[in-house]
Amino acid sequence: MVLPGLLCGLGLLCPGQGGGGVSASVAATCKTLGTLYPAEVLLPNTKSYETETTAHWASNAILPPGCILTPSTPKIASTMLHHLTTTSTPFSIRSGGHSNNPSFSSIQNGILLSLSSLRRITLSPETNTVLLDSGLRWGEVYSHLSPLGFTVAGGRAESVGVGGLSLGGGISFYAYTVGFGCDNIVGYLVLLPSSEIKEVTATSDPELFRALKGSGGRFLVVLAFRYRLIQIDDQAEGKVWGGMTYSTGLSIPGVLRETARFNAAGPVDEDSHLISTVGMVAGVVDIALTITVHTKLPGKGETPEVFKPFRKAQGLGTTTSALLGIPAKKLGPARIEEISDGQSPDFVYGKRQIMKQLTVSNPDEEYLSECVKVMKKEFFGLSAGKGAMVTLSFIPLGKVISKGRKQNVMGIENRDRLMSVHFNVIWDKERIDEEVYEAVDKAIGRLVEEAKGRGIWERWVYMNYAMFDQDVIASYGEEERGFLRGVERRVDPDGVWKRLVKGGFKISE
Ligand SMILES: Cc1cc2nc3c(=O)[nH]c(=O)nc-3n(C[C@H](O)[C@H](O)[C@H](O)COP(=O)(O)OP(=O)(O)OC[C@H]3O[C@@H](n4cnc5c(N)ncnc54)[C@H](O)[C@@H]3O)c2cc1C
């Protein structure tokens, strides 16, 4: 220990966790903040540091920080940020830790600002809004609101964080009626690079207000989001209709056909929501999974009309899920927290994972089948030989998200019947990371090429499903990128974020 101690003393490199060293300046900032806030600064070699460091959805996103700051109030968060910026300490911001991209919400040789202790839910029925702290998970939000007959346009998986999802857009079960989650945020409590705490609304700062809708928050910390409340149709029970259906490979052509039809129709029923997924295990594409939700309850024991063709295509879907060893989620009335509970299954939590996305406009069944063929070809080796599991998801986005309203910065006004398509790869061994990233790149490249050939490719990339090498902000178009650059310059005139926060999709270098 003499040499590391000496290097640290010389202001060079101090020993850290997991083989990662931290610079002496990072160690010094941790020490100062640890003295000021002993309960809210987690230091290496403690159980709480270990737990918080590894609290990521995907293990490839885990990096060992010099220490972790877990402010319990906005005021403490502000003081902590002041220390980070005045000491020029690199840092990363984390809410729910569901980004699969290494260094987006994790950091090596820097400090992790974890918002996990900010978890208040403050209901304001008089303004029909609820203020959600950034560190909350959607499951907690729904469990609090649905017994009261309310919900919000949040994530569809309970473990996802409020912070990251809200800043990247947010696709909810209500997307076809209310658009993106961020379109339903009426106020933000932010921490500026200057450490000032500020409330941002459409009237107090219209430019910054809009810039927060889809930009990923690349120039500040959002401490809390004020969401518009949605009244659940079934006020008494707080329930919607829905669940998950698994079926074997035989049903895949039928599921793809119905998915294309559902999307082409608009969808016809805006109270519905659909995610169709095809899965590949051990080199075989043999699972179809549909998540079908209807926010208005049908008659007792009935299936909403819009989903009947899917039931036909999937046959005895829920029985099949038992055969596959996956817990069945019975279709029927359920609270949103119950439906969202199955969307982030424990058996994939903590594995290595990556997603990559593209958007297409009004794809037909043939294009969706082509996507499955690409999946079979590009991932066969990884899946059959190296144990990777691959899923390919099709998400019809509905009309409302692109209805010619410039309320967010994603640049997708007046587009036609958009569908999001993304791969998610799950694997165990770090040594095949690069191979997986390359395969995902190649597969998405082929889907883009195929879509361009058919004239259905869309420029827009959805931030929340994007891989680190996708230029998400450029996909919003030059006008929106220029707008964001202007806001970035005003909010962060000294370029603090550009210097100190390395993760996230860049607005400008
Ligand atoms: C199982 C699963 C289910 C999902 N379901 C959905 C879904 O239904 N709908 C959907 O739209 N997306 C979904 N996603 C994608 C998800 O929205 C993104 O991964 C999102 O970034 C996760 O947010 P987080 O707070 O958990 O992540 P984090 O990893 O904590 O944060 C993601 C990014 O946002 C930044 N960030 C987070 N909070 C703040 C803040 N308060 N201020 C400034 N920057 C911040 C981080 O620095 C990081 O760059 C899902 C992902 C997974 C893994």
The ligand as a MOL file (V3000), in Angstrom:
LIG
                    3D

  0  0  0     0  0            999 V3000
M  V30 BEGIN CTAB
M  V30 COUNTS 53 58 0 0 0
M  V30 BEGIN ATOM
M  V30 1 C -36.8370 -2.6280 -18.2930 0
M  V30 2 C -36.9670 -1.2950 -18.9780 0
M  V30 3 C -38.2260 -0.8050 -19.2760 0
M  V30 4 C -38.3730 0.4330 -19.9150 0
M  V30 5 N -39.6310 0.8920 -20.2030 0
M  V30 6 C -39.7720 2.0980 -20.8090 0
M  V30 7 C -41.0710 2.6240 -21.1090 0
M  V30 8 O -42.0950 2.0180 -20.8280 0
M  V30 9 N -41.1500 3.8320 -21.7170 0
M  V30 10 C -40.0420 4.5560 -22.0530 0
M  V30 11 O -40.1800 5.6510 -22.5930 0
M  V30 12 N -38.7950 4.0850 -21.7730 0
M  V30 13 C -38.6430 2.8860 -21.1680 0
M  V30 14 N -37.3820 2.4210 -20.8880 0
M  V30 15 C -36.2130 3.2520 -21.2110 0
M  V30 16 C -35.9690 4.2320 -20.0570 0
M  V30 17 O -36.9040 5.2870 -20.1620 0
M  V30 18 C -34.5450 4.8300 -20.1260 0
M  V30 19 O -33.6090 3.8080 -19.9300 0
M  V30 20 C -34.3700 5.9310 -19.0740 0
M  V30 21 O -33.1780 6.6300 -19.3420 0
M  V30 22 C -34.3220 5.3470 -17.6780 0
M  V30 23 O -34.3980 6.3480 -16.7060 0
M  V30 24 P -33.6540 6.1190 -15.3100 0
M  V30 25 O -33.8840 7.3070 -14.4760 0
M  V30 26 O -34.0170 4.7930 -14.7560 0
M  V30 27 O -32.1580 6.0040 -15.8160 0
M  V30 28 P -30.7510 6.6190 -15.4040 0
M  V30 29 O -29.7850 5.6100 -15.9210 0
M  V30 30 O -30.6730 6.9790 -13.9840 0
M  V30 31 O -30.6690 7.9530 -16.2650 0
M  V30 32 C -30.6650 7.9420 -17.6800 0
M  V30 33 C -29.9950 9.2340 -18.2030 0
M  V30 34 O -30.7010 10.3910 -17.7430 0
M  V30 35 C -29.8530 11.2400 -16.9570 0
M  V30 36 N -30.6500 11.6900 -15.8230 0
M  V30 37 C -31.4230 10.9070 -15.0290 0
M  V30 38 N -32.0600 11.6600 -14.1260 0
M  V30 39 C -31.6760 12.9360 -14.3340 0
M  V30 40 C -32.0130 14.1660 -13.7070 0
M  V30 41 N -32.8820 14.2020 -12.7210 0
M  V30 42 N -31.4350 15.3100 -14.1640 0
M  V30 43 C -30.5530 15.2650 -15.2100 0
M  V30 44 N -30.2140 14.1220 -15.8480 0
M  V30 45 C -30.7700 12.9680 -15.4130 0
M  V30 46 C -28.6990 10.3470 -16.5210 0
M  V30 47 O -27.5380 11.1090 -16.2630 0
M  V30 48 C -28.5530 9.4090 -17.7160 0
M  V30 49 O -27.8020 10.0190 -18.7410 0
M  V30 50 C -37.2180 1.1920 -20.2570 0
M  V30 51 C -35.9480 0.6970 -19.9560 0
M  V30 52 C -35.8100 -0.5330 -19.3240 0
M  V30 53 C -34.4350 -1.0530 -19.0180 0
M  V30 END ATOM
M  V30 BEGIN BOND
M  V30 1 1 1 2
M  V30 2 1 2 3
M  V30 3 2 2 52
M  V30 4 2 3 4
M  V30 5 1 4 5
M  V30 6 1 4 50
M  V30 7 2 5 6
M  V30 8 1 6 7
M  V30 9 1 6 13
M  V30 10 2 7 8
M  V30 11 1 7 9
M  V30 12 1 9 10
M  V30 13 2 10 11
M  V30 14 1 10 12
M  V30 15 2 12 13
M  V30 16 1 13 14
M  V30 17 1 14 15
M  V30 18 1 14 50
M  V30 19 1 15 16
M  V30 20 1 16 17
M  V30 21 1 16 18
M  V30 22 1 18 19
M  V30 23 1 18 20
M  V30 24 1 20 21
M  V30 25 1 20 22
M  V30 26 1 22 23
M  V30 27 1 23 24
M  V30 28 2 24 25
M  V30 29 1 24 26
M  V30 30 1 24 27
M  V30 31 1 27 28
M  V30 32 2 28 29
M  V30 33 1 28 30
M  V30 34 1 28 31
M  V30 35 1 31 32
M  V30 36 1 32 33
M  V30 37 1 33 34
M  V30 38 1 33 48
M  V30 39 1 34 35
M  V30 40 1 35 36
M  V30 41 1 35 46
M  V30 42 1 36 37
M  V30 43 1 36 45
M  V30 44 2 37 38
M  V30 45 1 38 39
M  V30 46 1 39 40
M  V30 47 2 39 45
M  V30 48 1 40 41
M  V30 49 2 40 42
M  V30 50 1 42 43
M  V30 51 2 43 44
M  V30 52 1 44 45
M  V30 53 1 46 47
M  V30 54 1 46 48
M  V30 55 1 48 49
M  V30 56 2 50 51
M  V30 57 1 51 52
M  V30 58 1 52 53
M  V30 END BOND
M  V30 END CTAB
M  END
